[in-house]
Amino acid sequence: MLEGKLGMVFGVANHRSIAWGIGQALAGAGARLAFTYQGDRLKDTVSDLAGTLSGSLTLPCDVLDDAQVDEAFERVDREFGGLDILVHSIAFAPREALENPFVETTRDAFNTAMDISAYSLVQLARKAAPLMEKRGGGSIITMTYLGSGRVFPKYNVMGVAKAALEASVRYLASDLGPRNIRVNAISAGPIRTLAGRSIQGFTRMEEHVREVAPLRRNTEAGEVGDVAVFLASSLSRNVTGVTLFCDSGYHAMGM
Ligand code: NAD
């Protein structure tokens, strides 16, 4: 479904990362991918994973470093000559902001969470757009969570950042739609990743989903990957500005 498509995937930290589940699914559907990693400490892990997919690239990119972001897109433009798919699977909040009551959130922690988890989508979309235009359009996909609209204990400032991220998806979809670039979010149920486990009470969240979600089970990264294949492919060519749930149906429940 994605034969000949070119993609960039931001947010692989290890084999459990949702970005890796998405990367494998996109590559399985035929896409050639560039994976970025944040900081040298992740370089070997991400290079080893990417090395299992033919034709893939790995490049450094910390979204707080504008020069590194510019270089990543320049390199992809040189090597690929354009871009069809961008996957944004990045989030961060300082630990204390996920431990203390939300009302205690400091300005610094608030700004950091918003910068890395929400603004970075705007930044990456702006850089991707000219490369996607060369290919006649593209698909931008980001990762969000139900905590954007409802309160989950200890999700705190990350919920605020996800609300901003989802609103950014709609504004970006409006700006970039005339250039045939679509922008959508996938709202996943709890998945046991590095970021997931940093939320206190994560195990309880998983248990709760198993108990009450319509499908009575948790979400797997590969299932999110399959939704990403749909959003990256021409099957979703009329879909933009949407938050699509991949959460065993949990979002539909009141009790
Ligand atoms: P993860 O820890 O594997 O991935 C988070 C990634 O963000 C890491 O690769 C990390 O390097 C990257 N990152 C953080 N700061 C960065 C920076 N300054 N520059 C570049 N990259 C940076 O965890 P994950 O669960 O795969 O998270 C991926 C996305 O999915 C996040 O947006 C997360 O909020 C979202 N999500 C996760 C779950 C879950 O339960 N795990 C559920 C819904 C949504």
py3Dmol code that shows the C-alpha trace and the ligand (Angstrom):
import py3Dmol

protein = """\
ATOM      1  CA  MET A   1       0.000   0.000   0.000  1.00  0.00           C
ATOM      2  CA  LEU A   2       2.968   2.316   0.530  1.00  0.00           C
ATOM      3  CA  GLU A   3       5.292   1.014  -2.181  1.00  0.00           C
ATOM      4  CA  GLY A   4       7.684   3.799  -3.262  1.00  0.00           C
ATOM      5  CA  LYS A   5       6.626   6.126  -0.402  1.00  0.00           C
ATOM      6  CA  LEU A   6       9.246   7.997   1.627  1.00  0.00           C
ATOM      7  CA  GLY A   7       8.808   8.667   5.339  1.00  0.00           C
ATOM      8  CA  MET A   8      10.438  10.198   8.387  1.00  0.00           C
ATOM      9  CA  VAL A   9       9.744   8.704  11.821  1.00  0.00           C
ATOM     10  CA  PHE A  10      10.469  10.741  14.958  1.00  0.00           C
ATOM     11  CA  GLY A  11      10.340   9.112  18.393  1.00  0.00           C
ATOM     12  CA  VAL A  12      11.997   5.700  18.434  1.00  0.00           C
ATOM     13  CA  ALA A  13      13.777   5.166  21.771  1.00  0.00           C
ATOM     14  CA  ASN A  14      13.711   1.348  21.819  1.00  0.00           C
ATOM     15  CA  HIS A  15      11.855  -1.668  20.440  1.00  0.00           C
ATOM     16  CA  ARG A  16       8.845  -0.908  22.642  1.00  0.00           C
ATOM     17  CA  SER A  17       8.363   2.615  21.253  1.00  0.00           C
ATOM     18  CA  ILE A  18       5.095   3.243  19.424  1.00  0.00           C
ATOM     19  CA  ALA A  19       7.212   4.922  16.718  1.00  0.00           C
ATOM     20  CA  TRP A  20       8.969   1.595  16.154  1.00  0.00           C
ATOM     21  CA  GLY A  21       5.630  -0.226  15.849  1.00  0.00           C
ATOM     22  CA  ILE A  22       4.586   2.390  13.300  1.00  0.00           C
ATOM     23  CA  GLY A  23       7.940   2.230  11.482  1.00  0.00           C
ATOM     24  CA  GLN A  24       7.710  -1.540  11.111  1.00  0.00           C
ATOM     25  CA  ALA A  25       4.140  -1.318   9.802  1.00  0.00           C
ATOM     26  CA  LEU A  26       4.987   1.451   7.293  1.00  0.00           C
ATOM     27  CA  ALA A  27       8.075  -0.420   6.091  1.00  0.00           C
ATOM     28  CA  GLY A  28       6.046  -3.651   5.889  1.00  0.00           C
ATOM     29  CA  ALA A  29       3.663  -1.823   3.552  1.00  0.00           C
ATOM     30  CA  GLY A  30       6.600  -0.804   1.340  1.00  0.00           C
ATOM     31  CA  ALA A  31       7.737   2.612   2.613  1.00  0.00           C
ATOM     32  CA  ARG A  32      11.395   3.640   2.828  1.00  0.00           C
ATOM     33  CA  LEU A  33      12.073   5.405   6.127  1.00  0.00           C
ATOM     34  CA  ALA A  34      14.454   7.762   7.920  1.00  0.00           C
ATOM     35  CA  PHE A  35      14.429   7.328  11.707  1.00  0.00           C
ATOM     36  CA  THR A  36      15.598  10.118  13.976  1.00  0.00           C
ATOM     37  CA  TYR A  37      17.000   9.670  17.478  1.00  0.00           C
ATOM     38  CA  GLN A  38      17.277  12.122  20.346  1.00  0.00           C
ATOM     39  CA  GLY A  39      20.835  12.315  21.652  1.00  0.00           C
ATOM     40  CA  ASP A  40      23.861  10.057  21.216  1.00  0.00           C
ATOM     41  CA  ARG A  41      22.726   7.685  23.933  1.00  0.00           C
ATOM     42  CA  LEU A  42      19.961   6.384  21.632  1.00  0.00           C
ATOM     43  CA  LYS A  43      22.068   6.278  18.457  1.00  0.00           C
ATOM     44  CA  ASP A  44      23.124   2.603  18.587  1.00  0.00           C
ATOM     45  CA  THR A  45      19.707   1.269  19.571  1.00  0.00           C
ATOM     46  CA  VAL A  46      17.902   3.205  16.848  1.00  0.00           C
ATOM     47  CA  SER A  47      20.565   2.386  14.218  1.00  0.00           C
ATOM     48  CA  ASP A  48      20.327  -1.332  15.079  1.00  0.00           C
ATOM     49  CA  LEU A  49      16.533  -1.303  14.806  1.00  0.00           C
ATOM     50  CA  ALA A  50      16.517   0.741  11.585  1.00  0.00           C
ATOM     51  CA  GLY A  51      19.193  -1.589  10.175  1.00  0.00           C
ATOM     52  CA  THR A  52      16.625  -4.403  10.144  1.00  0.00           C
ATOM     53  CA  LEU A  53      14.561  -2.471   7.545  1.00  0.00           C
ATOM     54  CA  SER A  54      16.093  -2.239   4.081  1.00  0.00           C
ATOM     55  CA  GLY A  55      17.086   1.167   2.726  1.00  0.00           C
ATOM     56  CA  SER A  56      16.419   3.021   5.974  1.00  0.00           C
ATOM     57  CA  LEU A  57      18.450   5.935   7.351  1.00  0.00           C
ATOM     58  CA  THR A  58      19.125   7.076  10.919  1.00  0.00           C
ATOM     59  CA  LEU A  59      19.846  10.662  11.873  1.00  0.00           C
ATOM     60  CA  PRO A  60      20.098  12.706  15.057  1.00  0.00           C
ATOM     61  CA  CYS A  61      17.294  15.111  15.882  1.00  0.00           C
ATOM     62  CA  ASP A  62      16.485  16.747  19.188  1.00  0.00           C
ATOM     63  CA  VAL A  63      13.462  18.969  18.524  1.00  0.00           C
ATOM     64  CA  LEU A  64      14.795  21.570  20.965  1.00  0.00           C
ATOM     65  CA  ASP A  65      17.798  22.069  18.667  1.00  0.00           C
ATOM     66  CA  ASP A  66      16.686  24.053  15.582  1.00  0.00           C
ATOM     67  CA  ALA A  67      19.980  23.462  13.758  1.00  0.00           C
ATOM     68  CA  GLN A  68      19.629  19.699  14.190  1.00  0.00           C
ATOM     69  CA  VAL A  69      16.041  19.813  12.916  1.00  0.00           C
ATOM     70  CA  ASP A  70      17.168  21.787   9.845  1.00  0.00           C
ATOM     71  CA  GLU A  71      19.998  19.320   9.198  1.00  0.00           C
ATOM     72  CA  ALA A  72      17.697  16.297   9.495  1.00  0.00           C
ATOM     73  CA  PHE A  73      15.329  17.659   6.831  1.00  0.00           C
ATOM     74  CA  GLU A  74      18.213  18.769   4.582  1.00  0.00           C
ATOM     75  CA  ARG A  75      19.705  15.291   4.744  1.00  0.00           C
ATOM     76  CA  VAL A  76      16.366  13.609   3.975  1.00  0.00           C
ATOM     77  CA  ASP A  77      15.836  15.998   1.067  1.00  0.00           C
ATOM     78  CA  ARG A  78      19.306  15.092  -0.270  1.00  0.00           C
ATOM     79  CA  GLU A  79      18.924  11.321   0.173  1.00  0.00           C
ATOM     80  CA  PHE A  80      15.208  10.887  -0.631  1.00  0.00           C
ATOM     81  CA  GLY A  81      14.501  13.947  -2.814  1.00  0.00           C
ATOM     82  CA  GLY A  82      11.163  14.552  -1.070  1.00  0.00           C
ATOM     83  CA  LEU A  83       8.842  13.196   1.614  1.00  0.00           C
ATOM     84  CA  ASP A  84       5.402  11.536   1.697  1.00  0.00           C
ATOM     85  CA  ILE A  85       4.932  10.625   5.370  1.00  0.00           C
ATOM     86  CA  LEU A  86       5.966  12.210   8.676  1.00  0.00           C
ATOM     87  CA  VAL A  87       5.382  10.426  11.979  1.00  0.00           C
ATOM     88  CA  HIS A  88       5.618  12.577  15.124  1.00  0.00           C
ATOM     89  CA  SER A  89       5.720  10.283  18.166  1.00  0.00           C
ATOM     90  CA  ILE A  90       7.430  12.551  20.676  1.00  0.00           C
ATOM     91  CA  ALA A  91       6.474  13.702  24.158  1.00  0.00           C
ATOM     92  CA  PHE A  92       8.200  14.760  27.352  1.00  0.00           C
ATOM     93  CA  ALA A  93       7.319  16.317  30.703  1.00  0.00           C
ATOM     94  CA  PRO A  94       9.690  16.808  33.638  1.00  0.00           C
ATOM     95  CA  ARG A  95       9.261  14.039  36.202  1.00  0.00           C
ATOM     96  CA  GLU A  96       8.093  16.330  39.010  1.00  0.00           C
ATOM     97  CA  ALA A  97       5.256  17.605  36.829  1.00  0.00           C
ATOM     98  CA  LEU A  98       3.950  14.024  36.578  1.00  0.00           C
ATOM     99  CA  GLU A  99       4.322  13.386  40.315  1.00  0.00           C
ATOM    100  CA  ASN A 100       3.088  16.541  42.052  1.00  0.00           C
ATOM    101  CA  PRO A 101      -0.504  17.779  41.920  1.00  0.00           C
ATOM    102  CA  PHE A 102      -1.196  19.574  38.612  1.00  0.00           C
ATOM    103  CA  VAL A 103      -1.759  22.850  40.452  1.00  0.00           C
ATOM    104  CA  GLU A 104       1.937  22.785  41.451  1.00  0.00           C
ATOM    105  CA  THR A 105       3.175  22.740  37.805  1.00  0.00           C
ATOM    106  CA  THR A 106       5.986  25.275  37.380  1.00  0.00           C
ATOM    107  CA  ARG A 107       6.226  27.652  34.411  1.00  0.00           C
ATOM    108  CA  ASP A 108       9.408  25.889  33.300  1.00  0.00           C
ATOM    109  CA  ALA A 109       7.846  22.425  33.410  1.00  0.00           C
ATOM    110  CA  PHE A 110       4.717  23.675  31.632  1.00  0.00           C
ATOM    111  CA  ASN A 111       6.737  25.317  28.862  1.00  0.00           C
ATOM    112  CA  THR A 112       9.026  22.302  28.427  1.00  0.00           C
ATOM    113  CA  ALA A 113       6.107  19.890  28.102  1.00  0.00           C
ATOM    114  CA  MET A 114       4.329  22.152  25.604  1.00  0.00           C
ATOM    115  CA  ASP A 115       7.485  22.830  23.600  1.00  0.00           C
ATOM    116  CA  ILE A 116       8.563  19.197  23.156  1.00  0.00           C
ATOM    117  CA  SER A 117       5.138  17.533  23.066  1.00  0.00           C
ATOM    118  CA  ALA A 118       3.027  20.043  21.092  1.00  0.00           C
ATOM    119  CA  TYR A 119       5.042  22.844  19.454  1.00  0.00           C
ATOM    120  CA  SER A 120       7.412  20.314  17.878  1.00  0.00           C
ATOM    121  CA  LEU A 121       4.567  19.106  15.633  1.00  0.00           C
ATOM    122  CA  VAL A 122       4.166  22.616  14.219  1.00  0.00           C
ATOM    123  CA  GLN A 123       7.932  22.935  13.765  1.00  0.00           C
ATOM    124  CA  LEU A 124       8.277  19.558  11.998  1.00  0.00           C
ATOM    125  CA  ALA A 125       5.186  20.123   9.823  1.00  0.00           C
ATOM    126  CA  ARG A 126       6.621  23.458   8.632  1.00  0.00           C
ATOM    127  CA  LYS A 127       9.900  21.769   7.662  1.00  0.00           C
ATOM    128  CA  ALA A 128       8.183  18.775   6.038  1.00  0.00           C
ATOM    129  CA  ALA A 129       5.737  20.784   3.904  1.00  0.00           C
ATOM    130  CA  PRO A 130       8.145  21.861   1.114  1.00  0.00           C
ATOM    131  CA  LEU A 131       9.506  18.299   0.818  1.00  0.00           C
ATOM    132  CA  MET A 132       5.959  16.925   0.643  1.00  0.00           C
ATOM    133  CA  GLU A 133       4.972  19.487  -1.979  1.00  0.00           C
ATOM    134  CA  LYS A 134       7.697  18.077  -4.227  1.00  0.00           C
ATOM    135  CA  ARG A 135       5.806  14.771  -4.087  1.00  0.00           C
ATOM    136  CA  GLY A 136       2.394  16.302  -4.711  1.00  0.00           C
ATOM    137  CA  GLY A 137       1.290  16.127  -1.057  1.00  0.00           C
ATOM    138  CA  GLY A 138       1.768  14.051   2.069  1.00  0.00           C
ATOM    139  CA  SER A 139       0.495  12.698   5.360  1.00  0.00           C
ATOM    140  CA  ILE A 140       1.532  13.877   8.837  1.00  0.00           C
ATOM    141  CA  ILE A 141       0.621  11.648  11.784  1.00  0.00           C
ATOM    142  CA  THR A 142       1.026  12.413  15.493  1.00  0.00           C
ATOM    143  CA  MET A 143       0.356  10.446  18.693  1.00  0.00           C
ATOM    144  CA  THR A 144      -2.056  11.596  21.378  1.00  0.00           C
ATOM    145  CA  TYR A 145      -3.987  10.295  24.390  1.00  0.00           C
ATOM    146  CA  LEU A 146      -7.489  10.623  25.868  1.00  0.00           C
ATOM    147  CA  GLY A 147      -5.964  12.620  28.745  1.00  0.00           C
ATOM    148  CA  SER A 148      -6.268  15.653  26.400  1.00  0.00           C
ATOM    149  CA  GLY A 149      -9.980  15.911  27.103  1.00  0.00           C
ATOM    150  CA  ARG A 150     -10.449  14.074  30.409  1.00  0.00           C
ATOM    151  CA  VAL A 151      -8.543  13.923  33.659  1.00  0.00           C
ATOM    152  CA  PHE A 152      -6.347  10.888  34.314  1.00  0.00           C
ATOM    153  CA  PRO A 153      -4.485  10.830  37.647  1.00  0.00           C
ATOM    154  CA  LYS A 154      -0.854  11.989  37.246  1.00  0.00           C
ATOM    155  CA  TYR A 155      -1.181  12.688  33.496  1.00  0.00           C
ATOM    156  CA  ASN A 156      -1.232  16.360  34.499  1.00  0.00           C
ATOM    157  CA  VAL A 157       0.596  18.788  32.193  1.00  0.00           C
ATOM    158  CA  MET A 158       0.862  16.081  29.548  1.00  0.00           C
ATOM    159  CA  GLY A 159      -2.926  16.230  29.205  1.00  0.00           C
ATOM    160  CA  VAL A 160      -2.700  19.978  28.613  1.00  0.00           C
ATOM    161  CA  ALA A 161       0.040  19.428  26.036  1.00  0.00           C
ATOM    162  CA  LYS A 162      -2.048  16.766  24.255  1.00  0.00           C
ATOM    163  CA  ALA A 163      -5.006  19.188  24.095  1.00  0.00           C
ATOM    164  CA  ALA A 164      -2.690  21.723  22.422  1.00  0.00           C
ATOM    165  CA  LEU A 165      -1.353  19.004  20.130  1.00  0.00           C
ATOM    166  CA  GLU A 166      -4.846  17.986  18.985  1.00  0.00           C
ATOM    167  CA  ALA A 167      -5.816  21.611  18.365  1.00  0.00           C
ATOM    168  CA  SER A 168      -2.564  22.033  16.410  1.00  0.00           C
ATOM    169  CA  VAL A 169      -3.565  19.057  14.239  1.00  0.00           C
ATOM    170  CA  ARG A 170      -6.747  20.906  13.217  1.00  0.00           C
ATOM    171  CA  TYR A 171      -4.983  24.225  12.513  1.00  0.00           C
ATOM    172  CA  LEU A 172      -2.198  22.501  10.587  1.00  0.00           C
ATOM    173  CA  ALA A 173      -4.761  20.505   8.592  1.00  0.00           C
ATOM    174  CA  SER A 174      -6.409  23.809   7.636  1.00  0.00           C
ATOM    175  CA  ASP A 175      -3.131  25.498   6.659  1.00  0.00           C
ATOM    176  CA  LEU A 176      -1.631  22.582   4.756  1.00  0.00           C
ATOM    177  CA  GLY A 177      -4.748  21.048   3.167  1.00  0.00           C
ATOM    178  CA  PRO A 178      -4.565  23.331   0.079  1.00  0.00           C
ATOM    179  CA  ARG A 179      -1.095  21.842  -0.526  1.00  0.00           C
ATOM    180  CA  ASN A 180      -2.607  18.313  -0.355  1.00  0.00           C
ATOM    181  CA  ILE A 181      -0.893  17.638   2.981  1.00  0.00           C
ATOM    182  CA  ARG A 182      -3.098  15.873   5.519  1.00  0.00           C
ATOM    183  CA  VAL A 183      -2.572  16.060   9.284  1.00  0.00           C
ATOM    184  CA  ASN A 184      -4.126  13.578  11.707  1.00  0.00           C
ATOM    185  CA  ALA A 185      -3.625  12.200  15.214  1.00  0.00           C
ATOM    186  CA  ILE A 186      -3.942   8.671  16.560  1.00  0.00           C
ATOM    187  CA  SER A 187      -5.186   8.488  20.143  1.00  0.00           C
ATOM    188  CA  ALA A 188      -3.811   5.228  21.539  1.00  0.00           C
ATOM    189  CA  GLY A 189      -4.763   3.331  24.675  1.00  0.00           C
ATOM    190  CA  PRO A 190      -2.052   2.761  27.315  1.00  0.00           C
ATOM    191  CA  ILE A 191       0.987   0.906  25.927  1.00  0.00           C
ATOM    192  CA  ARG A 192       3.902  -0.250  28.091  1.00  0.00           C
ATOM    193  CA  THR A 193       6.690   1.990  26.710  1.00  0.00           C
ATOM    194  CA  LEU A 194       9.309   4.189  28.403  1.00  0.00           C
ATOM    195  CA  ALA A 195       6.975   7.204  28.260  1.00  0.00           C
ATOM    196  CA  GLY A 196       3.943   5.135  29.283  1.00  0.00           C
ATOM    197  CA  ARG A 197       5.638   3.701  32.345  1.00  0.00           C
ATOM    198  CA  SER A 198       6.677   7.185  33.479  1.00  0.00           C
ATOM    199  CA  ILE A 199       3.014   7.830  34.404  1.00  0.00           C
ATOM    200  CA  GLN A 200       2.424   6.710  38.008  1.00  0.00           C
ATOM    201  CA  GLY A 201      -0.383   4.158  38.205  1.00  0.00           C
ATOM    202  CA  PHE A 202       0.217   3.010  34.620  1.00  0.00           C
ATOM    203  CA  THR A 203      -0.397  -0.645  35.571  1.00  0.00           C
ATOM    204  CA  ARG A 204      -3.770   0.303  37.052  1.00  0.00           C
ATOM    205  CA  MET A 205      -4.641   2.095  33.787  1.00  0.00           C
ATOM    206  CA  GLU A 206      -3.868  -1.065  31.821  1.00  0.00           C
ATOM    207  CA  GLU A 207      -5.978  -3.192  34.184  1.00  0.00           C
ATOM    208  CA  HIS A 208      -8.873  -0.752  33.970  1.00  0.00           C
ATOM    209  CA  VAL A 209      -8.845  -0.843  30.165  1.00  0.00           C
ATOM    210  CA  ARG A 210      -8.855  -4.666  30.237  1.00  0.00           C
ATOM    211  CA  GLU A 211     -11.848  -4.587  32.562  1.00  0.00           C
ATOM    212  CA  VAL A 212     -14.075  -1.998  30.865  1.00  0.00           C
ATOM    213  CA  ALA A 213     -12.984  -1.293  27.267  1.00  0.00           C
ATOM    214  CA  PRO A 214     -15.402  -2.767  24.704  1.00  0.00           C
ATOM    215  CA  LEU A 215     -12.701  -5.081  23.327  1.00  0.00           C
ATOM    216  CA  ARG A 216     -11.559  -6.082  26.894  1.00  0.00           C
ATOM    217  CA  ARG A 217      -7.844  -5.837  26.123  1.00  0.00           C
ATOM    218  CA  ASN A 218      -5.026  -3.345  25.815  1.00  0.00           C
ATOM    219  CA  THR A 219      -3.579  -1.775  22.677  1.00  0.00           C
ATOM    220  CA  GLU A 220      -0.428  -3.054  20.950  1.00  0.00           C
ATOM    221  CA  ALA A 221       2.043  -0.804  19.151  1.00  0.00           C
ATOM    222  CA  GLY A 222       1.585  -2.900  15.995  1.00  0.00           C
ATOM    223  CA  GLU A 223      -2.134  -2.090  16.009  1.00  0.00           C
ATOM    224  CA  VAL A 224      -1.307   1.628  16.121  1.00  0.00           C
ATOM    225  CA  GLY A 225       1.117   0.927  13.254  1.00  0.00           C
ATOM    226  CA  ASP A 226      -1.694  -0.508  11.136  1.00  0.00           C
ATOM    227  CA  VAL A 227      -3.825   2.611  11.735  1.00  0.00           C
ATOM    228  CA  ALA A 228      -0.803   4.686  10.699  1.00  0.00           C
ATOM    229  CA  VAL A 229      -0.541   2.708   7.442  1.00  0.00           C
ATOM    230  CA  PHE A 230      -4.167   3.652   6.715  1.00  0.00           C
ATOM    231  CA  LEU A 231      -3.515   7.326   7.517  1.00  0.00           C
ATOM    232  CA  ALA A 232      -0.331   7.328   5.405  1.00  0.00           C
ATOM    233  CA  SER A 233      -1.969   5.619   2.434  1.00  0.00           C
ATOM    234  CA  SER A 234      -4.347   6.858  -0.242  1.00  0.00           C
ATOM    235  CA  LEU A 235      -7.158   4.920   1.482  1.00  0.00           C
ATOM    236  CA  SER A 236      -7.451   7.952   3.813  1.00  0.00           C
ATOM    237  CA  ARG A 237      -6.984  10.573   1.070  1.00  0.00           C
ATOM    238  CA  ASN A 238     -10.127  12.454   2.180  1.00  0.00           C
ATOM    239  CA  VAL A 239      -9.323  12.327   5.921  1.00  0.00           C
ATOM    240  CA  THR A 240      -7.603  15.271   7.627  1.00  0.00           C
ATOM    241  CA  GLY A 241      -7.799  17.179  10.919  1.00  0.00           C
ATOM    242  CA  VAL A 242      -9.002  14.048  12.724  1.00  0.00           C
ATOM    243  CA  THR A 243      -8.104  12.320  16.005  1.00  0.00           C
ATOM    244  CA  LEU A 244      -8.631   8.614  15.395  1.00  0.00           C
ATOM    245  CA  PHE A 245      -8.891   6.301  18.422  1.00  0.00           C
ATOM    246  CA  CYS A 246      -6.956   3.048  18.567  1.00  0.00           C
ATOM    247  CA  ASP A 247      -7.788   2.132  22.167  1.00  0.00           C
ATOM    248  CA  SER A 248      -9.975  -0.996  22.258  1.00  0.00           C
ATOM    249  CA  GLY A 249     -12.929   1.432  22.242  1.00  0.00           C
ATOM    250  CA  TYR A 250     -12.201   2.732  25.761  1.00  0.00           C
ATOM    251  CA  HIS A 251     -12.957   6.359  24.769  1.00  0.00           C
ATOM    252  CA  ALA A 252     -16.609   5.469  24.153  1.00  0.00           C
ATOM    253  CA  MET A 253     -17.274   4.404  27.742  1.00  0.00           C
ATOM    254  CA  GLY A 254     -18.824   6.534  30.493  1.00  0.00           C
ATOM    255  CA  MET A 255     -18.418   3.957  33.259  1.00  0.00           C
TER     256      MET A 255
END
"""
ligand_1 = """\
44
NAD
P 8.781 6.374 24.057
O 9.415 6.789 25.347
O 9.219 5.120 23.431
O 8.849 7.548 22.981
C 8.921 8.909 23.311
C 9.946 9.496 22.369
O 10.008 10.915 22.513
C 11.350 8.957 22.632
O 11.860 8.358 21.466
C 12.147 10.206 22.962
O 13.481 10.154 22.507
C 11.334 11.263 22.225
N 11.675 12.617 22.675
C 11.513 13.164 23.911
N 12.038 14.406 23.941
C 12.526 14.652 22.683
C 13.211 15.732 22.074
N 13.536 16.849 22.766
N 13.574 15.634 20.767
C 13.274 14.525 20.058
N 12.646 13.457 20.574
C 12.285 13.513 21.879
O 7.206 6.293 24.422
P 5.916 6.126 23.487
O 4.856 5.663 24.410
O 6.245 5.345 22.286
O 5.569 7.638 23.119
C 5.381 8.076 21.790
C 4.191 9.001 21.688
O 2.995 8.268 21.933
C 4.181 10.154 22.695
O 3.656 11.310 22.070
C 3.213 9.658 23.750
O 2.625 10.707 24.490
C 2.196 8.989 22.858
N 1.271 8.053 23.510
C 1.743 7.069 24.306
C 0.854 6.197 24.918
C 1.347 5.093 25.833
O 0.566 4.576 26.630
N 2.589 4.667 25.748
C -0.529 6.325 24.718
C -0.978 7.359 23.879
C -0.080 8.222 23.281
"""
view = py3Dmol.view(width=600, height=400)
view.addModel(protein, "pdb")
view.setStyle({"model": 0}, {"cartoon": {"style": "trace"}})
view.addModel(ligand_1, "xyz")
view.setStyle({"model": 1}, {"stick": {}})
view.zoomTo()
view.show()
